[in-house]
C-alpha cells in the first residue's frame, strides 16, 4: 500500500516532469518560430532582388532608424542566414528555457542597444543587416546572467558557453570587410546590460528553493 504522503510525492513528481516537458516544448516552439520568420523574410528578400536590404540600419540617417527594429530579420544572402541560424537556434533555445518573458525583455534591450549603437557609430553610407547583433547579445546574456542572479546552474551555463563559443566574441573587433563589428560589439554590450537588468529585477526565491534556473548561491544565509 502507498501512504498518502507517498502518493502526493508521486503526483508532485509527475507534475514536475510535465512542467519540464512543457518548458522544453515551449522553448522549441519559440526557437522554430523565430527561425521560420528569418527564413520566410529571406525568401521574400531574395525573390524581390534583395530590396528589403533597404530596411537595414543606415547610420545617422533618419530613415535608417527603422532598421533598429527590422535589420535583425534581414540577411544579405542565404549563406549569411545559414551562418547565423545554427548558433541562433542553440542560444535562443537555451534562453527560451527561462520563459518567454526573459526572451522578450532581453531581446528588446539587446536590439535597442545594438541598433542605436550601430546607427550612431557605423560607417557613413553603409547598411547594416542580420541577426548577428542579437545573437551576440544572447550569447553574452547567457554567459553573464549567473554573475547577477548568483544561480549556480546559470553560472555553469555561462562557463560552458564561454569555453564553447568564446572565440566568437572576437567578432566585436573591426577587421573583416563587410562585417558589422559595431552590431556585434553593441549587441554583446546589450546582452550584458540585459543580464544586469533582469538579474536585478528578478524576484528572490525562498531560501533553499530550486526552480528551472537552479538554486541561488548563498540562499538561506
Phi and psi in degrees as GROMACS dihedral restraints (atoms count N, CA, C in turn):
[ dihedral_restraints ]
;  ai    aj    ak    al  type     phi  dphi    fc
    3     4     5     6     1  -107.1    20    10
    4     5     6     7     1   134.9    20    10
    6     7     8     9     1   -73.1    20    10
    7     8     9    10     1   161.8    20    10
    9    10    11    12     1   -59.9    20    10
   10    11    12    13     1   -36.4    20    10
   12    13    14    15     1   -66.2    20    10
   13    14    15    16     1   -41.3    20    10
   15    16    17    18     1   -65.6    20    10
   16    17    18    19     1   -39.6    20    10
   18    19    20    21     1   -63.0    20    10
   19    20    21    22     1   -41.0    20    10
   21    22    23    24     1   -64.0    20    10
   22    23    24    25     1   -39.3    20    10
   24    25    26    27     1   -63.7    20    10
   25    26    27    28     1   -38.4    20    10
   27    28    29    30     1   -64.8    20    10
   28    29    30    31     1   -43.3    20    10
   30    31    32    33     1   -64.1    20    10
   31    32    33    34     1   -37.4    20    10
   33    34    35    36     1   -63.9    20    10
   34    35    36    37     1   -41.0    20    10
   36    37    38    39     1   -65.4    20    10
   37    38    39    40     1   -39.3    20    10
   39    40    41    42     1   -64.5    20    10
   40    41    42    43     1   -41.2    20    10
   42    43    44    45     1   -63.7    20    10
   43    44    45    46     1   -38.6    20    10
   45    46    47    48     1   -63.8    20    10
   46    47    48    49     1   -44.2    20    10
   48    49    50    51     1   -64.6    20    10
   49    50    51    52     1   -38.9    20    10
   51    52    53    54     1   -64.6    20    10
   52    53    54    55     1   -38.8    20    10
   54    55    56    57     1   -65.0    20    10
   55    56    57    58     1   -39.0    20    10
   57    58    59    60     1   -63.9    20    10
   58    59    60    61     1   -44.2    20    10
   60    61    62    63     1   -63.1    20    10
   61    62    63    64     1   -40.0    20    10
   63    64    65    66     1   -64.6    20    10
   64    65    66    67     1   -38.6    20    10
   66    67    68    69     1   -67.0    20    10
   67    68    69    70     1   -42.6    20    10
   69    70    71    72     1   -66.3    20    10
   70    71    72    73     1   -40.2    20    10
   72    73    74    75     1   -63.8    20    10
   73    74    75    76     1   -42.2    20    10
   75    76    77    78     1   -65.3    20    10
   76    77    78    79     1   -41.2    20    10
   78    79    80    81     1   -63.5    20    10
   79    80    81    82     1   -41.0    20    10
   81    82    83    84     1   -64.9    20    10
   82    83    84    85     1   -42.4    20    10
   84    85    86    87     1   -63.7    20    10
   85    86    87    88     1   -40.8    20    10
   87    88    89    90     1   -61.9    20    10
   88    89    90    91     1   -43.9    20    10
   90    91    92    93     1   -66.0    20    10
   91    92    93    94     1   -46.8    20    10
   93    94    95    96     1   -63.2    20    10
   94    95    96    97     1   -40.5    20    10
   96    97    98    99     1   -62.5    20    10
   97    98    99   100     1   -45.5    20    10
   99   100   101   102     1   -61.8    20    10
  100   101   102   103     1   -46.9    20    10
  102   103   104   105     1   -64.6    20    10
  103   104   105   106     1   -37.6    20    10
  105   106   107   108     1   -61.8    20    10
  106   107   108   109     1   -41.5    20    10
  108   109   110   111     1   -61.6    20    10
  109   110   111   112     1   -44.8    20    10
  111   112   113   114     1   -58.7    20    10
  112   113   114   115     1   -44.7    20    10
  114   115   116   117     1   -72.0    20    10
  115   116   117   118     1   -35.2    20    10
  117   118   119   120     1   -66.9    20    10
  118   119   120   121     1   -44.4    20    10
  120   121   122   123     1   -61.8    20    10
  121   122   123   124     1   -40.9    20    10
  123   124   125   126     1   -63.8    20    10
  124   125   126   127     1   -39.5    20    10
  126   127   128   129     1   -62.3    20    10
  127   128   129   130     1   -43.7    20    10
  129   130   131   132     1   -63.9    20    10
  130   131   132   133     1   -42.1    20    10
  132   133   134   135     1   -62.4    20    10
  133   134   135   136     1   -45.4    20    10
  135   136   137   138     1   -64.3    20    10
  136   137   138   139     1   -43.2    20    10
  138   139   140   141     1   -66.8    20    10
  139   140   141   142     1   -25.7    20    10
  141   142   143   144     1   -91.7    20    10
  142   143   144   145     1     7.8    20    10
  144   145   146   147     1    74.6    20    10
  145   146   147   148     1    29.2    20    10
  147   148   149   150     1    61.6    20    10
  148   149   150   151     1    37.7    20    10
  150   151   152   153     1   -71.9    20    10
  151   152   153   154     1   -23.5    20    10
  153   154   155   156     1   -67.4    20    10
  154   155   156   157     1   -16.0    20    10
  156   157   158   159     1   -58.7    20    10
  157   158   159   160     1   -25.7    20    10
  159   160   161   162     1   -63.2    20    10
  160   161   162   163     1   -17.6    20    10
  162   163   164   165     1   -91.9    20    10
  163   164   165   166     1    16.5    20    10
  165   166   167   168     1   -79.5    20    10
  166   167   168   169     1  -177.7    20    10
  168   169   170   171     1   -79.1    20    10
  169   170   171   172     1   121.1    20    10
  171   172   173   174     1  -111.7    20    10
  172   173   174   175     1   105.7    20    10
  174   175   176   177     1   -52.7    20    10
  175   176   177   178     1   130.7    20    10
  177   178   179   180     1    58.5    20    10
  178   179   180   181     1    21.7    20    10
  180   181   182   183     1  -109.3    20    10
  181   182   183   184     1   130.6    20    10
  183   184   185   186     1   -57.6    20    10
  184   185   186   187     1   -42.0    20    10
  186   187   188   189     1   -64.8    20    10
  187   188   189   190     1   -21.6    20    10
  189   190   191   192     1   -81.3    20    10
  190   191   192   193     1    -5.7    20    10
  192   193   194   195     1   -66.0    20    10
  193   194   195   196     1   -28.9    20    10
  195   196   197   198     1   -61.5    20    10
  196   197   198   199     1   -25.5    20    10
  198   199   200   201     1   -64.5    20    10
  199   200   201   202     1   -19.9    20    10
  201   202   203   204     1   -56.5    20    10
  202   203   204   205     1   -36.6    20    10
  204   205   206   207     1   -91.8    20    10
  205   206   207   208     1   -39.3    20    10
  207   208   209   210     1   -88.5    20    10
  208   209   210   211     1   -28.5    20    10
  210   211   212   213     1   -55.9    20    10
  211   212   213   214     1   -38.6    20    10
  213   214   215   216     1   -62.1    20    10
  214   215   216   217     1   -17.7    20    10
  216   217   218   219     1   -97.6    20    10
  217   218   219   220     1    -2.5    20    10
  219   220   221   222     1  -112.5    20    10
  220   221   222   223     1   135.6    20    10
  222   223   224   225     1  -128.8    20    10
  223   224   225   226     1   151.3    20    10
  225   226   227   228     1   -83.3    20    10
  226   227   228   229     1   -11.4    20    10
  228   229   230   231     1  -167.0    20    10
  229   230   231   232     1   167.8    20    10
  231   232   233   234     1   -65.7    20    10
  232   233   234   235     1   -37.4    20    10
  234   235   236   237     1   -65.9    20    10
  235   236   237   238     1   -35.2    20    10
  237   238   239   240     1   -62.3    20    10
  238   239   240   241     1   -45.1    20    10
  240   241   242   243     1   -66.3    20    10
  241   242   243   244     1   -44.9    20    10
  243   244   245   246     1   -60.9    20    10
  244   245   246   247     1   -40.8    20    10
  246   247   248   249     1   -62.0    20    10
  247   248   249   250     1   -33.7    20    10
  249   250   251   252     1   -85.1    20    10
  250   251   252   253     1   -25.6    20    10
  252   253   254   255     1   -66.3    20    10
  253   254   255   256     1   -42.4    20    10
  255   256   257   258     1   -63.6    20    10
  256   257   258   259     1   -52.4    20    10
  258   259   260   261     1   -66.8    20    10
  259   260   261   262     1   -36.1    20    10
  261   262   263   264     1   -60.7    20    10
  262   263   264   265     1   -41.4    20    10
  264   265   266   267     1   -63.0    20    10
  265   266   267   268     1   -44.4    20    10
  267   268   269   270     1   -64.3    20    10
  268   269   270   271     1   -49.9    20    10
  270   271   272   273     1   -70.0    20    10
  271   272   273   274     1   -42.0    20    10
  273   274   275   276     1   -66.2    20    10
  274   275   276   277     1   -39.2    20    10
  276   277   278   279     1   -61.4    20    10
  277   278   279   280     1   -45.0    20    10
  279   280   281   282     1   -63.7    20    10
  280   281   282   283     1   -40.6    20    10
  282   283   284   285     1   -66.6    20    10
  283   284   285   286     1   -42.1    20    10
  285   286   287   288     1   -68.3    20    10
  286   287   288   289     1   -16.8    20    10
  288   289   290   291     1   -63.4    20    10
  289   290   291   292     1   -20.2    20    10
  291   292   293   294     1   -87.2    20    10
  292   293   294   295     1    -2.9    20    10
  294   295   296   297     1   109.8    20    10
  295   296   297   298     1   160.1    20    10
  297   298   299   300     1   -67.3    20    10
  298   299   300   301     1   -32.8    20    10
  300   301   302   303     1   -58.7    20    10
  301   302   303   304     1   -45.1    20    10
  303   304   305   306     1   -64.9    20    10
  304   305   306   307     1   -40.6    20    10
  306   307   308   309     1   -60.5    20    10
  307   308   309   310     1   -49.8    20    10
  309   310   311   312     1   -65.0    20    10
  310   311   312   313     1   -51.0    20    10
  312   313   314   315     1   -64.7    20    10
  313   314   315   316     1   -45.5    20    10
  315   316   317   318     1   -64.9    20    10
  316   317   318   319     1   -41.4    20    10
  318   319   320   321     1   -67.1    20    10
  319   320   321   322     1   -38.1    20    10
  321   322   323   324     1   -62.5    20    10
  322   323   324   325     1   -46.6    20    10
  324   325   326   327     1   -61.3    20    10
  325   326   327   328     1   -45.6    20    10
  327   328   329   330     1   -63.1    20    10
  328   329   330   331     1   -47.4    20    10
  330   331   332   333     1   -61.7    20    10
  331   332   333   334     1   -42.4    20    10
  333   334   335   336     1   -66.3    20    10
  334   335   336   337     1   -46.3    20    10
  336   337   338   339     1   -68.4    20    10
  337   338   339   340     1   -43.6    20    10
  339   340   341   342     1   -63.7    20    10
  340   341   342   343     1   -43.8    20    10
  342   343   344   345     1   -69.2    20    10
  343   344   345   346     1   -48.0    20    10
  345   346   347   348     1   -65.3    20    10
  346   347   348   349     1   -41.9    20    10
  348   349   350   351     1   -61.7    20    10
  349   350   351   352     1   -42.3    20    10
  351   352   353   354     1   -67.3    20    10
  352   353   354   355     1   -41.3    20    10
  354   355   356   357     1   -62.3    20    10
  355   356   357   358     1   -35.8    20    10
  357   358   359   360     1   -79.5    20    10
  358   359   360   361     1   -31.7    20    10
  360   361   362   363     1  -116.1    20    10
  361   362   363   364     1    -8.0    20    10
  363   364   365   366     1   -66.3    20    10
  364   365   366   367     1   161.6    20    10
  366   367   368   369     1   -64.7    20    10
  367   368   369   370     1   141.0    20    10
  369   370   371   372     1   -60.0    20    10
  370   371   372   373     1   145.6    20    10
  372   373   374   375     1    64.6    20    10
  373   374   375   376     1    18.4    20    10
  375   376   377   378     1  -100.7    20    10
  376   377   378   379     1   162.6    20    10
  378   379   380   381     1  -128.1    20    10
  379   380   381   382     1   128.1    20    10
  381   382   383   384     1  -112.2    20    10
  382   383   384   385     1   122.4    20    10
  384   385   386   387     1  -136.3    20    10
  385   386   387   388     1   165.7    20    10
  387   388   389   390     1   112.1    20    10
  388   389   390   391     1   157.7    20    10
  390   391   392   393     1   -86.4    20    10
  391   392   393   394     1     5.4    20    10
  393   394   395   396     1   -59.2    20    10
  394   395   396   397     1   -41.5    20    10
  396   397   398   399     1   -60.7    20    10
  397   398   399   400     1   -41.8    20    10
  399   400   401   402     1   -65.2    20    10
  400   401   402   403     1   -40.1    20    10
  402   403   404   405     1   -65.2    20    10
  403   404   405   406     1   -44.7    20    10
  405   406   407   408     1   -60.6    20    10
  406   407   408   409     1   -37.8    20    10
  408   409   410   411     1   -65.7    20    10
  409   410   411   412     1   -44.9    20    10
  411   412   413   414     1   -59.4    20    10
  412   413   414   415     1   -39.8    20    10
  414   415   416   417     1   -63.8    20    10
  415   416   417   418     1   -50.1    20    10
  417   418   419   420     1   -70.7    20    10
  418   419   420   421     1   -29.5    20    10
  420   421   422   423     1   -60.8    20    10
  421   422   423   424     1   -50.0    20    10
  423   424   425   426     1   -68.0    20    10
  424   425   426   427     1   -30.3    20    10
  426   427   428   429     1   -70.8    20    10
  427   428   429   430     1   -35.9    20    10
  429   430   431   432     1  -107.6    20    10
  430   431   432   433     1   -10.8    20    10
  432   433   434   435     1   -55.1    20    10
  433   434   435   436     1   -42.2    20    10
  435   436   437   438     1   -62.3    20    10
  436   437   438   439     1   -25.2    20    10
  438   439   440   441     1   -65.7    20    10
  439   440   441   442     1   -28.9    20    10
  441   442   443   444     1   -96.4    20    10
  442   443   444   445     1   -31.6    20    10
  444   445   446   447     1   -89.5    20    10
  445   446   447   448     1   -18.9    20    10
  447   448   449   450     1    62.1    20    10
  448   449   450   451     1    29.4    20    10
  450   451   452   453     1   -95.6    20    10
  451   452   453   454     1   130.0    20    10
  453   454   455   456     1   -60.5    20    10
  454   455   456   457     1   -46.0    20    10
  456   457   458   459     1   -61.7    20    10
  457   458   459   460     1   -41.2    20    10
  459   460   461   462     1   -68.9    20    10
  460   461   462   463     1   -36.2    20    10
  462   463   464   465     1   -62.8    20    10
  463   464   465   466     1   -42.5    20    10
  465   466   467   468     1   -64.1    20    10
  466   467   468   469     1   -43.3    20    10
  468   469   470   471     1   -59.7    20    10
  469   470   471   472     1   -42.2    20    10
  471   472   473   474     1   -60.3    20    10
  472   473   474   475     1   -42.8    20    10
  474   475   476   477     1   -64.9    20    10
  475   476   477   478     1   -44.1    20    10
  477   478   479   480     1   -61.7    20    10
  478   479   480   481     1   -44.3    20    10
  480   481   482   483     1   -65.7    20    10
  481   482   483   484     1   -37.3    20    10
  483   484   485   486     1   -61.9    20    10
  484   485   486   487     1   -42.4    20    10
  486   487   488   489     1   -68.8    20    10
  487   488   489   490     1   -37.9    20    10
  489   490   491   492     1   -81.0    20    10
  490   491   492   493     1   -39.8    20    10
  492   493   494   495     1  -126.3    20    10
  493   494   495   496     1    10.2    20    10
  495   496   497   498     1   -56.5    20    10
  496   497   498   499     1   -33.1    20    10
  498   499   500   501     1   -63.0    20    10
  499   500   501   502     1   -25.1    20    10
  501   502   503   504     1   -61.2    20    10
  502   503   504   505     1   -29.5    20    10
  504   505   506   507     1   -66.5    20    10
  505   506   507   508     1   -13.8    20    10
  507   508   509   510     1   -63.1    20    10
  508   509   510   511     1   -16.3    20    10
  510   511   512   513     1   -68.1    20    10
  511   512   513   514     1    -7.6    20    10
  513   514   515   516     1   -79.2    20    10
  514   515   516   517     1    -8.5    20    10
  516   517   518   519     1   -96.5    20    10
  517   518   519   520     1   144.4    20    10
  519   520   521   522     1   -70.0    20    10
  520   521   522   523     1   159.4    20    10
  522   523   524   525     1   146.5    20    10
  523   524   525   526     1   -29.0    20    10
  525   526   527   528     1   -97.2    20    10
  526   527   528   529     1   116.0    20    10
  528   529   530   531     1   -59.9    20    10
  529   530   531   532     1   138.0    20    10
  531   532   533   534     1    83.1    20    10
  532   533   534   535     1     0.1    20    10
  534   535   536   537     1  -107.8    20    10
  535   536   537   538     1   130.0    20    10
  537   538   539   540     1   -81.6    20    10
  538   539   540   541     1    83.8    20    10
  540   541   542   543     1   -66.4    20    10
  541   542   543   544     1   -26.4    20    10
  543   544   545   546     1   -63.1    20    10
  544   545   546   547     1   -42.6    20    10
  546   547   548   549     1   -63.0    20    10
  547   548   549   550     1   -40.1    20    10
  549   550   551   552     1   -63.8    20    10
  550   551   552   553     1   -47.9    20    10
  552   553   554   555     1   -64.7    20    10
  553   554   555   556     1   -49.2    20    10
  555   556   557   558     1   -72.5    20    10
  556   557   558   559     1   -27.4    20    10
  558   559   560   561     1   -64.4    20    10
  559   560   561   562     1   -43.2    20    10
  561   562   563   564     1   -64.0    20    10
  562   563   564   565     1   -40.7    20    10
  564   565   566   567     1   -63.3    20    10
  565   566   567   568     1   -42.6    20    10
  567   568   569   570     1   -59.9    20    10
  568   569   570   571     1   -36.9    20    10
  570   571   572   573     1   -63.7    20    10
  571   572   573   574     1   -41.1    20    10
  573   574   575   576     1   -67.4    20    10
  574   575   576   577     1   -42.4    20    10
  576   577   578   579     1   -62.3    20    10
  577   578   579   580     1   -42.8    20    10
  579   580   581   582     1   -63.3    20    10
  580   581   582   583     1   -40.4    20    10
  582   583   584   585     1   -63.1    20    10
  583   584   585   586     1   -39.7    20    10
  585   586   587   588     1   -66.6    20    10
  586   587   588   589     1   -46.3    20    10
  588   589   590   591     1   -64.0    20    10
  589   590   591   592     1   -46.8    20    10
  591   592   593   594     1   -71.3    20    10
  592   593   594   595     1   -31.8    20    10
  594   595   596   597     1   -66.3    20    10
  595   596   597   598     1   -36.4    20    10
  597   598   599   600     1   -75.1    20    10
  598   599   600   601     1   -36.0    20    10
  600   601   602   603     1   -86.3    20    10
  601   602   603   604     1   -12.8    20    10
  603   604   605   606     1   -64.0    20    10
  604   605   606   607     1   141.2    20    10
  606   607   608   609     1   -73.7    20    10
  607   608   609   610     1   144.3    20    10
  609   610   611   612     1   -82.4    20    10
  610   611   612   613     1   129.0    20    10
  612   613   614   615     1   -75.3    20    10
  613   614   615   616     1   165.6    20    10
  615   616   617   618     1   -64.2    20    10
  616   617   618   619     1   154.6    20    10
  618   619   620   621     1   -55.7    20    10
  619   620   621   622     1   128.9    20    10
  621   622   623   624     1    79.3    20    10
  622   623   624   625     1     1.6    20    10
  624   625   626   627     1   -74.8    20    10
  625   626   627   628     1   150.7    20    10
  627   628   629   630     1  -130.1    20    10
  628   629   630   631     1   114.8    20    10
  630   631   632   633     1  -109.2    20    10
  631   632   633   634     1  -166.9    20    10
  633   634   635   636     1   -56.9    20    10
  634   635   636   637     1   -28.6    20    10
  636   637   638   639     1   -85.1    20    10
  637   638   639   640     1    -8.2    20    10
  639   640   641   642     1    96.8    20    10
  640   641   642   643     1   172.0    20    10
  642   643   644   645     1   -70.8    20    10
  643   644   645   646     1   149.2    20    10
  645   646   647   648     1   -86.5    20    10
  646   647   648   649     1   131.4    20    10
  648   649   650   651     1   -64.4    20    10
  649   650   651   652     1   133.6    20    10
  651   652   653   654     1    82.2    20    10
  652   653   654   655     1     7.7    20    10
  654   655   656   657     1   -60.0    20    10
  655   656   657   658     1   133.9    20    10
  657   658   659   660     1    88.2    20    10
  658   659   660   661     1    -1.5    20    10
